[in-house]
Amino acid sequence: MAKSLLNPDSIDPGSLLELIDWSETEKQFGYNASGTGLSTKSVVCNCPGCSARFITRYCKLKRRSRPLCNKCIREESKSKISLSLQKRYSDTNLRETVSAGVRKKWRDDLDFRQRATSANKRNGAKKSSAKSHPEAIKELWCTKRYRLLQELAKSNPLYKSKLSKALKIKWLDDDYRSKISLSSRRLWTNNEYRHKLASALARQPRISSIQRTLYEILDDLSLTYEPEFVLGPWTFDCCVRLPESKDILIECQGDYWHSLPQAVRHDKAKATFIDQYYSSRYDLKYLWEHEFLCHNKVVELVKYWSGISQVELVPFSFSDLEIRNCQAALYRSLLAKYHYLASAGRGGHAVGAFLDDKLIGVVVFSALCRHNITIYDYEASAVRELSRLCLHPKYQKYNLGSWLISRAIKMLPESVQCVIAYSDTTFNHTGSVYLASNFRQDKTVRPEYWYISEDGWVMHKKTLYNHAIRMGCKESEFARAAGYTKVYGHEKVRFIYEI
């Protein structure tokens, strides 16, 4: 509604009489503009503010006392009052004084509290008679201004702290907690509600790091899958579509969260639901967080479940590859999927091989793990350890590893004069790739211990130790709980390359 139409002073006096609809006036009252004695008679007018018709006295309209309809006059008054209140309420001291006064009155004056409560109930009854609360919220949410105000409120730290404090105080009330609990239980018995909730959560998923690793493995294996798959009232991390057998539902289980009693009951309910209603269409499989830390275990399990016996290699030539430095964010997922240590370790200077901007291999040079390690007469700052070498299994070519290492060494800083590398004979790593890259065998290192699961999968001791720390327990406690046994491997061989 334009402000100029709400303000009577902005209307030309000569045009006031043009507001009268004489044809409608004659139709309702039987007289027109040519009649006499009109000063005290009613006329039908068209409101310049909202174009609605209203009836007023001819003399009042002529004196410009009420050129607008009653609705527009009320809106004008509200606008003036609102602007005045907003201006006054911008004064922090006044706002705090008013707030303190209202709180005191609410606390001390029982009659005032009863009147206010009754008024709120009456207003609530009027609103609910027009439309239900969810419908009103939906209508409000369709308004851009309302959504903007909600976002501004949520981003205000003071608002968030006040809301949090109010909810905490409310939650201390046993009656409130019991009402919420009872309401939630009633809603949860409604399958339609549970399906809608599952669909809403699937549209805004919280994707964990192990889920992302699984999705990348499925992409590498060229499998068709649906992430955050909704089935009935439940959401599953992934559904792998298989054309010739039952589809596979895969759940990625965090070791800590899915060991909690509530999560255990939740997982059992999901498994029971699939077993009772969809066992002929889906197989439910689980991948635990610690299984992603075992070399190739997840890859081999997915291949076994989906019936893949051999992965088709992607053809390419060395001239197609681009060798450049790469950040840890690029190569972490490659190591998590296909390196036997499963992590980026100490990090450092990384060089990657890219095919059509896809990382297919990486070499990572790290600083020495301890300052007391001596490599002949070289200072520790002049030595780097080739701590990670990983090649994507779909992009294999003869001499690709040694070819990548030799080019990566040329990209090291000039201050680096020596590179060392270790091969662990426990995993049948003989170091042939280092010998092919002109490294020379230096010495052997005493064996380290590893962890082996009950089904034969190997996990590095540092990997298990780091995971146990994240779980808040000791290395031996986690190994015992997860079914891992400590074993000593074979010796390690050290290789040296002097630049």
C-alpha positions as CSV (number, residue, x, y, z in Angstrom):
1,M,0.0,0.0,0.0
2,A,1.6,3.3,-1.1
3,K,2.3,5.8,1.7
4,S,1.0,8.7,-0.5
5,L,-2.4,7.2,-0.5
6,L,-2.5,6.6,3.2
7,N,-1.7,10.2,3.9
8,P,-4.8,12.5,3.4
9,D,-2.6,15.6,2.9
10,S,-1.1,14.1,-0.2
11,I,-4.5,13.9,-2.0
12,D,-5.5,16.9,-4.2
13,P,-8.6,18.6,-2.8
14,G,-10.0,18.9,-6.3
15,S,-9.9,15.2,-6.8
16,L,-11.7,14.2,-3.6
17,L,-15.1,14.3,-5.2
18,E,-13.9,12.1,-7.9
19,L,-13.7,9.3,-5.3
20,I,-17.5,9.1,-5.2
21,D,-19.0,6.3,-7.3
22,W,-22.3,8.1,-8.3
23,S,-23.7,5.1,-10.2
24,E,-23.4,2.9,-7.1
25,T,-24.7,5.7,-4.9
26,E,-27.7,6.2,-7.0
27,K,-28.2,2.4,-7.1
28,Q,-28.1,2.1,-3.2
29,F,-29.6,5.5,-2.1
30,G,-31.6,6.8,-5.1
31,Y,-29.8,10.1,-5.7
32,N,-26.9,11.3,-7.8
33,A,-24.6,14.3,-8.3
34,S,-27.4,16.5,-9.7
35,G,-29.5,16.1,-6.6
36,T,-30.0,18.7,-3.8
37,G,-29.3,18.5,-0.1
38,L,-26.4,16.1,-0.4
39,S,-24.3,17.6,2.5
40,T,-25.8,15.2,5.1
41,K,-26.4,12.3,2.8
42,S,-24.2,9.1,2.5
43,V,-22.3,8.4,-0.7
44,V,-20.4,5.4,-2.0
45,C,-16.7,6.1,-2.4
46,N,-13.7,4.2,-3.9
47,C,-10.8,4.1,-1.4
48,P,-7.6,5.5,-3.0
49,G,-5.5,3.3,-0.7
50,C,-6.9,-0.2,-1.3
51,S,-9.5,0.5,-4.1
52,A,-12.2,-0.9,-1.9
53,R,-15.7,0.7,-1.7
54,F,-16.8,2.4,1.5
55,I,-19.7,4.6,2.6
56,T,-19.3,8.0,4.2
57,R,-21.1,11.3,4.5
58,Y,-20.8,13.7,1.6
59,C,-19.9,16.6,3.9
60,K,-17.1,14.7,5.6
61,L,-15.6,13.8,2.3
62,K,-15.9,17.3,1.1
63,R,-14.0,18.6,4.1
64,R,-11.3,15.9,3.5
65,S,-11.7,14.6,7.1
66,R,-11.9,10.9,6.0
67,P,-10.8,10.3,2.4
68,L,-9.8,6.7,3.2
69,C,-11.7,3.7,4.3
70,N,-11.6,2.5,7.9
71,K,-9.2,-0.3,7.2
72,C,-6.7,2.0,5.6
73,I,-7.0,4.5,8.4
74,R,-6.2,1.7,10.9
75,E,-3.2,0.6,8.8
76,E,-2.0,4.2,8.8
77,S,-2.4,4.5,12.5
78,K,-0.6,1.2,13.1
79,S,2.3,2.3,10.8
80,K,2.7,5.6,12.7
81,I,2.5,3.8,16.1
82,S,4.9,1.1,14.9
83,L,7.5,3.6,13.7
84,S,7.2,5.5,16.9
85,L,7.6,2.4,19.0
86,Q,10.6,1.2,16.9
87,K,12.3,4.6,17.4
88,R,11.7,4.5,21.2
89,Y,12.6,0.8,21.4
90,S,16.0,1.5,19.8
91,D,16.9,3.1,23.2
92,T,18.6,0.3,25.1
93,N,18.0,1.9,28.5
94,L,14.3,2.3,27.8
95,R,14.0,-1.3,26.6
96,E,15.7,-2.7,29.7
97,T,13.5,-0.5,31.9
98,V,10.3,-1.6,30.2
99,S,11.4,-5.3,30.3
100,A,12.3,-5.1,34.0
101,G,9.0,-3.4,34.7
102,V,6.9,-6.0,32.9
103,R,8.8,-8.9,34.6
104,K,8.2,-7.3,38.0
105,K,4.5,-6.8,37.2
106,W,4.2,-10.4,36.0
107,R,5.9,-11.7,39.1
108,D,4.0,-9.5,41.7
109,D,0.6,-8.9,40.1
110,L,-1.5,-12.1,40.0
111,D,-4.5,-10.3,38.4
112,F,-2.3,-8.9,35.6
113,R,-0.9,-12.4,34.9
114,Q,-4.3,-13.9,34.7
115,R,-5.6,-11.2,32.4
116,A,-2.6,-11.6,30.1
117,T,-2.9,-15.4,30.0
118,S,-6.6,-15.2,29.2
119,A,-6.0,-12.7,26.4
120,N,-3.3,-14.9,24.9
121,K,-5.6,-17.9,25.0
122,R,-8.4,-15.9,23.3
123,N,-6.0,-14.7,20.6
124,G,-4.7,-18.2,20.2
125,A,-8.3,-19.5,19.8
126,K,-9.1,-16.9,17.2
127,K,-6.0,-17.8,15.2
128,S,-6.5,-21.6,15.5
129,S,-10.1,-21.2,14.3
130,A,-8.9,-19.7,11.1
131,K,-6.1,-22.2,10.3
132,S,-4.0,-24.8,12.1
133,H,-0.6,-24.0,13.6
134,P,1.4,-26.0,11.0
135,E,-0.5,-24.3,8.1
136,A,0.2,-20.9,9.6
137,I,3.9,-21.7,9.9
138,K,4.0,-22.9,6.3
139,E,2.3,-19.7,5.1
140,L,4.8,-17.6,7.1
141,W,7.7,-19.6,5.8
142,C,6.7,-18.8,2.2
143,T,7.3,-15.2,3.0
144,K,10.9,-14.1,2.1
145,R,10.9,-11.5,4.9
146,Y,9.9,-14.0,7.6
147,R,12.7,-16.4,6.4
148,L,15.2,-13.6,6.4
149,L,14.2,-12.5,9.9
150,Q,14.6,-16.1,11.1
151,E,18.0,-16.4,9.6
152,L,19.1,-13.1,11.2
153,A,17.8,-14.3,14.6
154,K,19.6,-17.6,14.4
155,S,22.9,-15.8,13.5
156,N,22.6,-13.5,16.6
157,P,24.7,-14.9,19.4
158,L,22.6,-13.1,22.1
159,Y,19.4,-14.7,20.7
160,K,21.0,-18.1,20.6
161,S,22.2,-17.9,24.2
162,K,18.9,-16.6,25.4
163,L,17.0,-19.4,23.6
164,S,19.4,-22.0,24.9
165,K,19.1,-20.8,28.4
166,A,15.2,-20.7,28.2
167,L,15.1,-24.2,26.8
168,K,17.4,-25.5,29.5
169,I,15.2,-24.0,32.2
170,K,12.1,-25.4,30.5
171,W,13.6,-28.8,30.3
172,L,14.1,-28.9,34.1
173,D,10.3,-29.0,34.4
174,D,9.2,-32.7,34.8
175,D,5.7,-32.0,33.3
176,Y,7.2,-30.4,30.2
177,R,9.6,-33.3,29.7
178,S,6.9,-35.8,30.1
179,K,4.6,-34.0,27.6
180,I,7.4,-33.8,25.0
181,S,8.3,-37.4,25.5
182,L,4.7,-38.5,25.2
183,S,4.1,-36.4,22.1
184,S,7.3,-37.8,20.5
185,R,6.3,-41.4,21.2
186,R,2.8,-40.8,19.7
187,L,4.4,-39.3,16.6
188,W,6.9,-42.1,16.3
189,T,4.1,-44.7,16.1
190,N,2.9,-43.0,12.9
191,N,4.6,-44.6,9.9
192,E,3.9,-41.7,7.6
193,Y,5.5,-39.3,10.0
194,R,8.6,-41.5,10.3
195,H,8.9,-41.8,6.5
196,K,8.6,-38.0,6.1
197,L,11.3,-37.5,8.8
198,A,13.6,-40.0,7.2
199,S,13.2,-38.3,3.8
200,A,13.8,-34.9,5.3
201,L,17.0,-36.1,7.0
202,A,18.2,-37.8,3.8
203,R,17.8,-34.4,2.0
204,Q,20.2,-32.8,4.5
205,P,22.6,-35.6,5.4
206,R,25.6,-35.5,7.6
207,I,28.1,-37.4,5.5
208,S,30.9,-38.9,7.6
209,S,34.5,-39.3,6.4
210,I,34.1,-43.1,6.1
211,Q,30.9,-42.7,4.1
212,R,32.8,-40.4,1.6
213,T,35.5,-43.1,1.4
214,L,32.9,-45.7,0.6
215,Y,31.3,-43.6,-2.1
216,E,34.7,-43.1,-3.7
217,I,35.4,-46.8,-3.7
218,L,32.0,-47.5,-5.3
219,D,32.8,-44.9,-8.0
220,D,36.1,-46.6,-8.6
221,L,34.5,-49.9,-9.0
222,S,31.8,-48.4,-11.4
223,L,29.0,-49.6,-9.2
224,T,25.5,-47.9,-9.3
225,Y,24.4,-46.8,-5.8
226,E,22.1,-44.4,-4.1
227,P,23.5,-42.5,-1.1
228,E,21.2,-41.8,1.9
229,F,18.7,-44.4,0.8
230,V,15.2,-44.1,2.4
231,L,13.3,-47.3,3.0
232,G,10.1,-47.0,5.1
233,P,10.9,-45.1,8.3
234,W,14.7,-45.7,8.0
235,T,17.6,-44.1,6.2
236,F,20.5,-46.2,5.1
237,D,24.0,-44.9,4.2
238,C,24.0,-46.5,0.8
239,C,22.1,-48.8,-1.5
240,V,24.2,-50.6,-4.2
241,R,22.1,-51.7,-7.2
242,L,23.0,-55.1,-8.6
243,P,21.2,-56.2,-11.8
244,E,21.4,-59.9,-11.3
245,S,21.0,-60.3,-7.5
246,K,19.6,-58.6,-4.4
247,D,20.6,-55.0,-3.8
248,I,23.0,-54.3,-1.0
249,L,22.2,-51.9,1.9
250,I,25.5,-50.7,3.4
251,E,25.7,-49.0,6.8
252,C,29.0,-47.3,7.9
253,Q,29.3,-47.7,11.6
254,G,31.5,-45.4,13.7
255,D,33.2,-47.4,16.5
256,Y,32.2,-45.0,19.3
257,W,28.7,-43.8,18.4
258,H,27.4,-47.1,17.3
259,S,28.6,-48.8,20.5
260,L,26.3,-46.6,22.6
261,P,23.3,-48.5,24.0
262,Q,20.8,-46.3,22.2
263,A,22.6,-46.7,18.9
264,V,22.7,-50.5,19.3
265,R,18.9,-50.6,19.8
266,H,18.5,-48.4,16.8
267,D,20.7,-50.6,14.6
268,K,18.9,-53.7,15.8
269,A,15.5,-52.2,14.9
270,K,16.7,-51.3,11.4
271,A,18.1,-54.9,10.9
272,T,14.8,-56.4,12.2
273,F,12.8,-54.2,9.8
274,I,14.8,-55.4,6.8
275,D,14.7,-59.0,7.9
276,Q,10.9,-59.0,8.3
277,Y,9.8,-57.0,5.3
278,Y,12.6,-56.7,2.7
279,S,14.8,-59.7,3.1
280,S,13.9,-60.9,-0.4
281,R,15.0,-57.6,-2.0
282,Y,17.9,-56.4,0.1
283,D,21.0,-57.7,1.9
284,L,22.1,-55.5,4.9
285,K,25.8,-55.2,5.3
286,Y,27.9,-53.3,7.9
287,L,31.3,-51.6,7.5
288,W,32.9,-50.6,10.8
289,E,35.2,-47.6,11.2
290,H,38.3,-49.7,12.1
291,E,37.8,-51.8,9.0
292,F,38.5,-48.8,6.9
293,L,42.0,-48.7,8.5
294,C,42.9,-52.3,7.4
295,H,44.7,-52.4,4.1
296,N,42.2,-53.1,1.2
297,K,39.7,-54.7,3.5
298,V,36.7,-52.5,2.5
299,V,37.6,-52.7,-1.2
300,E,37.7,-56.5,-1.1
301,L,34.5,-56.8,1.0
302,V,32.6,-54.5,-1.5
303,K,34.0,-56.5,-4.5
304,Y,33.0,-59.8,-2.8
305,W,29.5,-58.6,-1.9
306,S,28.8,-57.3,-5.4
307,G,30.4,-60.3,-7.2
308,I,33.3,-58.4,-8.8
309,S,36.2,-60.7,-9.5
310,Q,38.4,-58.4,-11.5
311,V,38.6,-54.6,-12.0
312,E,38.9,-53.4,-15.5
313,L,42.1,-51.2,-16.0
314,V,41.9,-47.8,-17.6
315,P,44.3,-47.5,-20.6
316,F,46.7,-44.4,-20.7
317,S,50.2,-43.4,-21.7
318,F,52.9,-41.6,-19.7
319,S,52.5,-38.6,-22.0
320,D,48.9,-38.2,-20.8
321,L,50.0,-37.6,-17.2
322,E,50.6,-34.3,-15.6
323,I,53.0,-34.2,-12.6
324,R,52.5,-31.5,-10.1
325,N,52.5,-30.7,-6.4
326,C,49.2,-31.5,-4.6
327,Q,47.7,-30.7,-1.3
328,A,46.9,-33.2,1.4
329,A,43.1,-32.6,0.8
330,L,43.6,-34.2,-2.6
331,Y,45.6,-37.3,-1.7
332,R,44.1,-38.2,1.7
333,S,41.2,-40.1,0.1
334,L,43.5,-42.0,-2.2
335,L,45.6,-43.2,0.8
336,A,42.5,-44.0,2.9
337,K,41.3,-46.3,0.1
338,Y,44.4,-48.0,-1.2
339,H,47.5,-47.5,1.1
340,Y,48.2,-50.2,3.7
341,L,48.8,-47.4,6.3
342,A,45.4,-45.8,5.4
343,S,46.4,-42.3,6.6
344,A,48.5,-39.3,5.4
345,G,50.9,-39.8,8.3
346,R,53.2,-36.9,8.9
347,G,52.4,-35.3,5.6
348,G,55.0,-33.1,3.9
349,H,55.9,-32.4,0.3
350,A,53.5,-34.3,-2.0
351,V,53.8,-34.8,-5.7
352,G,50.9,-36.3,-7.7
353,A,50.3,-37.8,-11.1
354,F,47.0,-36.5,-12.7
355,L,45.2,-38.0,-15.6
356,D,42.5,-35.6,-16.9
357,D,42.7,-33.8,-13.6
358,K,42.1,-37.0,-11.6
359,L,44.7,-38.0,-9.1
360,I,45.9,-41.6,-9.9
361,G,49.2,-41.7,-7.9
362,V,51.0,-39.8,-5.2
363,V,54.5,-39.7,-3.6
364,V,54.8,-38.0,-0.2
365,F,58.2,-36.8,1.2
366,S,58.2,-36.2,5.0
367,A,60.6,-34.9,7.5
368,L,62.4,-37.6,9.6
369,C,60.1,-38.9,12.4
370,R,62.8,-38.4,15.1
371,H,65.7,-35.9,15.3
372,N,68.1,-38.5,16.6
373,I,68.0,-40.5,13.4
374,T,71.3,-40.0,11.6
375,I,71.9,-40.6,7.9
376,Y,75.7,-40.6,7.4
377,D,77.0,-37.0,7.5
378,Y,73.7,-35.3,6.4
379,E,71.9,-32.9,8.7
380,A,68.3,-33.9,9.5
381,S,67.0,-30.8,7.6
382,A,68.7,-32.1,4.4
383,V,67.0,-35.5,4.5
384,R,63.5,-36.5,3.6
385,E,61.7,-39.8,4.0
386,L,59.6,-41.2,1.1
387,S,56.8,-42.0,3.6
388,R,54.0,-42.7,1.2
389,L,53.8,-44.1,-2.4
390,C,50.3,-45.0,-3.6
391,L,49.0,-45.8,-7.1
392,H,45.3,-46.2,-8.0
393,P,44.6,-49.9,-8.8
394,K,42.6,-49.0,-11.9
395,Y,45.5,-47.1,-13.4
396,Q,48.4,-49.6,-13.5
397,K,51.3,-49.5,-16.0
398,Y,54.7,-51.1,-16.0
399,N,57.3,-48.9,-14.3
400,L,54.7,-46.3,-13.3
401,G,55.9,-46.3,-9.6
402,S,59.6,-45.7,-10.4
403,W,58.7,-43.2,-13.2
404,L,56.7,-41.2,-10.7
405,I,59.3,-41.4,-7.9
406,S,62.1,-40.1,-10.2
407,R,60.1,-37.1,-11.3
408,A,58.9,-36.4,-7.8
409,I,62.5,-36.3,-6.5
410,K,63.4,-33.7,-9.1
411,M,60.7,-31.4,-7.7
412,L,62.1,-31.4,-4.2
413,P,63.7,-28.2,-2.8
414,E,67.4,-27.7,-3.5
415,S,68.1,-27.9,0.3
416,V,67.2,-31.7,0.2
417,Q,70.3,-33.8,-0.4
418,C,69.2,-37.3,0.5
419,V,66.0,-39.3,0.4
420,I,65.4,-42.5,2.4
421,A,62.6,-45.1,2.0
422,Y,61.6,-48.3,3.9
423,S,60.0,-51.5,2.6
424,D,58.2,-53.8,5.0
425,T,58.8,-57.4,4.1
426,T,55.8,-58.3,6.3
427,F,53.7,-57.2,3.3
428,N,56.0,-58.8,0.7
429,H,57.4,-55.4,-0.1
430,T,60.9,-56.1,-1.3
431,G,61.8,-52.6,-2.4
432,S,62.1,-53.3,-6.1
433,V,60.4,-50.1,-7.0
434,Y,63.1,-48.2,-5.1
435,L,65.9,-50.1,-6.8
436,A,64.3,-49.3,-10.1
437,S,64.4,-45.6,-9.1
438,N,68.2,-45.8,-8.5
439,F,68.0,-46.1,-4.7
440,R,70.6,-48.3,-3.1
441,Q,69.9,-50.7,-0.3
442,D,71.4,-49.4,3.0
443,K,70.6,-51.7,5.9
444,T,67.8,-53.7,7.6
445,V,65.7,-52.5,10.6
446,R,64.5,-54.7,13.4
447,P,60.9,-55.9,13.0
448,E,57.8,-54.0,14.3
449,Y,54.6,-55.4,15.7
450,W,51.3,-55.2,13.9
451,Y,47.7,-56.1,14.7
452,I,45.8,-58.8,12.9
453,S,42.0,-59.2,13.1
454,E,40.2,-62.5,13.7
455,D,39.5,-62.8,10.0
456,G,43.2,-62.1,9.0
457,W,43.2,-58.4,8.1
458,V,46.3,-56.4,9.1
459,M,46.3,-53.0,10.8
460,H,49.4,-50.9,11.4
461,K,50.3,-50.4,15.1
462,K,50.3,-46.6,14.8
463,T,46.9,-46.6,13.0
464,L,45.4,-48.7,15.8
465,Y,47.0,-46.5,18.5
466,N,45.7,-43.3,16.9
467,H,42.2,-44.7,16.6
468,A,42.2,-45.9,20.2
469,I,43.2,-42.4,21.4
470,R,40.2,-41.0,19.4
471,M,38.0,-43.6,21.1
472,G,39.3,-42.5,24.5
473,C,40.9,-45.8,25.5
474,K,44.2,-47.5,25.6
475,E,45.7,-49.3,22.6
476,S,45.5,-52.7,24.2
477,E,41.9,-52.1,25.3
478,F,40.7,-51.3,21.8
479,A,42.6,-54.2,20.3
480,R,41.0,-56.6,22.7
481,A,37.5,-55.2,22.2
482,A,37.8,-55.2,18.4
483,G,39.3,-58.6,18.2
484,Y,42.9,-57.7,17.1
485,T,45.9,-59.6,18.1
486,K,49.5,-58.2,18.4
487,V,52.0,-60.0,16.2
488,Y,55.6,-59.2,15.2
489,G,56.3,-58.9,11.5
490,H,59.5,-59.4,9.5
491,E,62.4,-57.0,9.2
492,K,62.2,-53.7,7.3
493,V,64.8,-52.7,4.6
494,R,66.1,-49.1,4.3
495,F,67.0,-47.6,0.9
496,I,68.9,-44.4,0.3
497,Y,69.0,-42.0,-2.7
498,E,71.7,-39.3,-2.7
499,I,70.9,-36.3,-4.9
